[in-house]
Structures are given as C-alpha cells and as structure tokens.
Amino acid sequence: MATTNDLKNGMVLKLDSGQLWSVVEFQHVKPGKGGAFVRTKLKNVLSGKVVDKTFNAGTKVETATVDRRAMQFSYKDGSDFVFMDMETYDQLQLTPETVGETANYLLEGQECTVAIHEGNPLFIEMPAAVELVVEYTEPGLQGDRSTGGTKPATLETGYEIGVPLFITTGEKIKVDTRSGEYLSRVSS
C-alpha cells in the first residue's frame, strides 16, 4: 500500500478489482479552495488503454509488486519472442501481444527490461533511443536539403519510418522508441 503522495512515473497500481495500471504521469494540485488532489494518467498494463483518474491527496492505493529484470532478446520462435535473463540465463518466451510495439525496434542481442508480476510478463521497457541501420530507402534527389521533407525508410527490423531526404540506404540512424521518430544520424 502507498498513498497518492508516493506516486512515481512507471509505478504499477492494482485498481478496479485487481486490474494493473501503470502511472504514465501525475500532478499534485492544490486549488485555492477545497482539498488537494492528484490528477493522474494511467495505462492499463494488459490492454494498453489510457485513462485519466483523480485521487484525493493522501488516499491509499494498492501497489502491485512488479519485478523488472534485465533481459536480452535472443531470437524469434515462430511468432513468439525468446528473451534470456542476464543474471540466471533462463529463457522466457513472450507473445507478440506482450512485446507490442517494441517488436519494431528489437534486434538479436538487444538488451531491455521485462516487467514481471506474479510470474506473468507484463510489458517490455526499451531504452529511449536505439540505433538501427536503414535497410532500404529511395535515393535523395539533387537539391534535397537537411531541413526539407521526409521519405519512407525500411529499417533492419522491417519497421518503416519517415526519415529526412538526405538519409541513404545502409546508414545507421537513431530512432526514438517511444514515438517511433527519426532522431539523428549515427556517425561511425
């Protein structure tokens, strides 16, 4: 148990008959009149649904014990993803539903954090940015500028994103794993 004053981003709460909700963001509000309250944005760990919920300040909320383990993506087995625990070397097989959007950025050997609650894998946390090679993109045309538009590029994971016109096939780029946007070139 914790109070709403103890909330942190990433904390997992057990609300609404045992459902698990991850705190995306929170804000303590002290209005001029009335009592203080905490405005939160919560994401359902299993369904991904995001809701806004308001708690009175100091309200007790039940926290879920979530074990975060450093794991390495080993390989894809059919549609499932196999991860190896970096400490025990145990292998864990995750479904595409659990892996979710992070599959777009996973390469063999990629390290990430797997959140586990009561033996069930919940979700994967990736680093904020990853470096990936552009597998294919149309060549840029004469006159393309760095401040110009974007063009589609297929990354080595098979994921397609928009990149600036000056990016060529074979270049390594940095991609934001939260938004899926191009960040920068990686100089070798």
C-alpha positions in Angstrom: 0.0 0.0 0.0 1.1 3.5 -0.8 -0.5 6.9 -0.7 -1.1 9.2 -3.7 1.7 11.3 -2.4 4.1 8.5 -3.2 3.2 8.1 -6.8 6.0 8.0 -9.4 6.0 7.5 -13.2 6.2 3.8 -14.1 4.7 2.7 -10.7 2.1 -0.1 -11.2 -1.1 0.2 -9.2 -3.7 -2.5 -8.5 -7.1 -0.8 -9.0 -10.7 -1.8 -10.1 -10.9 -5.4 -8.9 -7.3 -6.3 -9.3 -6.5 -4.7 -12.7 -3.0 -3.5 -13.2 -2.5 0.2 -14.2 0.9 1.9 -14.8 1.3 5.5 -13.9 2.1 7.4 -17.1 2.1 10.9 -15.5 0.8 12.5 -12.3 0.3 16.0 -11.0 -0.3 17.2 -7.4 -2.9 20.0 -7.5 -3.6 22.4 -4.6 -6.6 24.6 -5.5 -7.2 27.8 -3.7 -10.5 26.4 -2.3 -11.0 22.8 -1.2 -8.6 20.0 -0.6 -5.6 19.0 -2.6 -5.9 16.2 -5.1 -3.7 14.2 -7.5 -4.5 14.1 -11.2 -3.1 11.0 -12.9 -2.9 9.4 -16.4 -3.0 5.7 -16.0 -2.3 3.0 -18.7 -3.8 -0.5 -18.4 -0.8 -2.9 -18.4 -2.7 -5.6 -20.3 -4.9 -3.7 -22.8 -2.9 -0.5 -23.2 -6.0 1.6 -22.6 -5.1 5.1 -21.2 -7.5 6.8 -18.7 -7.4 9.9 -16.6 -8.1 9.4 -12.9 -8.2 11.8 -10.0 -7.5 10.9 -6.4 -7.8 12.9 -3.2 -4.4 13.7 -1.8 -3.2 11.2 0.7 -5.6 8.4 -0.5 -4.3 4.9 -0.1 -3.7 3.0 -3.3 -2.6 -0.6 -3.6 0.6 -1.1 -5.5 1.5 -4.2 -7.4 4.9 -5.9 -6.9 6.5 -5.7 -10.4 9.9 -7.4 -10.8 11.9 -5.6 -13.5 14.6 -7.9 -15.0 17.4 -7.1 -17.4 16.9 -9.4 -20.4 18.4 -9.8 -23.8 16.4 -10.6 -26.9 17.7 -13.9 -28.2 15.6 -14.9 -31.2 12.1 -15.2 -32.7 10.5 -18.6 -32.4 7.5 -18.6 -34.8 5.5 -15.6 -33.7 6.9 -15.6 -30.2 9.9 -13.8 -28.9 12.5 -15.5 -26.8 14.4 -13.5 -24.1 17.3 -14.6 -21.9 17.6 -13.4 -18.3 21.0 -11.6 -18.0 21.6 -13.0 -14.4 20.2 -16.5 -14.4 20.5 -17.3 -18.2 16.9 -18.6 -18.0 14.9 -18.2 -21.2 11.5 -16.6 -21.3 9.1 -16.9 -24.3 6.8 -13.8 -24.8 3.8 -13.5 -27.1 3.5 -10.7 -29.7 0.8 -9.1 -27.5 3.2 -8.8 -24.6 6.0 -7.4 -26.7 3.7 -5.0 -28.5 5.2 -2.0 -30.4 8.7 -2.7 -29.1 9.0 -5.5 -31.7 9.6 -2.7 -34.2 13.0 -2.0 -32.5 14.2 -5.4 -31.4 17.4 -6.9 -32.8 19.0 -10.1 -31.7 21.3 -9.3 -28.7 19.3 -6.1 -27.8 19.1 -5.6 -24.0 15.8 -4.4 -22.5 13.9 -4.6 -19.2 11.0 -7.1 -18.9 8.4 -6.3 -16.2 7.0 -9.4 -14.5 4.1 -9.6 -12.0 3.4 -12.9 -10.2 5.3 -14.9 -12.8 3.4 -13.3 -15.7 5.4 -11.0 -18.1 3.5 -7.7 -18.4 5.5 -5.4 -20.8 8.9 -4.6 -22.1 10.8 -1.3 -21.5 13.2 -0.3 -24.2 15.9 2.3 -24.0 14.6 5.8 -25.0 16.5 5.5 -28.3 18.1 2.7 -30.4 20.5 2.7 -33.3 19.3 0.8 -36.4 20.5 0.5 -40.0 18.4 1.7 -42.9 17.7 -1.4 -44.9 16.2 0.5 -47.9 15.1 4.0 -48.8 14.6 5.7 -52.1 17.7 7.8 -53.1 17.5 11.5 -52.4 17.3 13.9 -55.4 19.7 16.7 -56.3 18.6 19.8 -54.3 17.4 17.9 -51.2 18.1 19.8 -48.1 18.5 18.8 -44.5 15.6 21.0 -43.5 13.3 19.6 -46.2 10.6 16.9 -46.1 10.8 13.2 -45.2 10.7 10.0 -47.1 9.9 6.4 -46.0 12.7 4.2 -45.0 12.6 0.5 -44.0 14.8 -0.4 -41.0 16.7 -3.6 -40.4 13.9 -4.8 -38.2 11.4 -4.4 -41.0 9.8 -1.3 -39.4 9.1 1.7 -41.7 9.6 5.3 -40.5 9.9 8.7 -42.1 13.5 10.0 -42.4 14.9 13.2 -43.9 15.6 13.2 -47.6 19.4 13.1 -47.2 19.4 9.7 -45.5 20.7 6.8 -47.7 20.4 3.0 -47.7 23.0 1.4 -45.3 23.3 4.4 -42.9 22.9 3.9 -39.2 20.3 6.2 -37.6 19.0 6.8 -34.0 15.2 6.2 -33.5 13.1 7.2 -30.6 11.4 4.1 -29.2 8.6 6.0 -27.5 7.3 7.8 -30.6 9.0 5.8 -33.5 10.5 9.0 -34.9 13.9 9.6 -36.5 16.3 11.4 -34.2 19.6 11.7 -35.9 22.3 10.0 -37.9 24.9 8.0 -36.1 28.4 8.9 -37.1 30.7 5.9 -37.4 
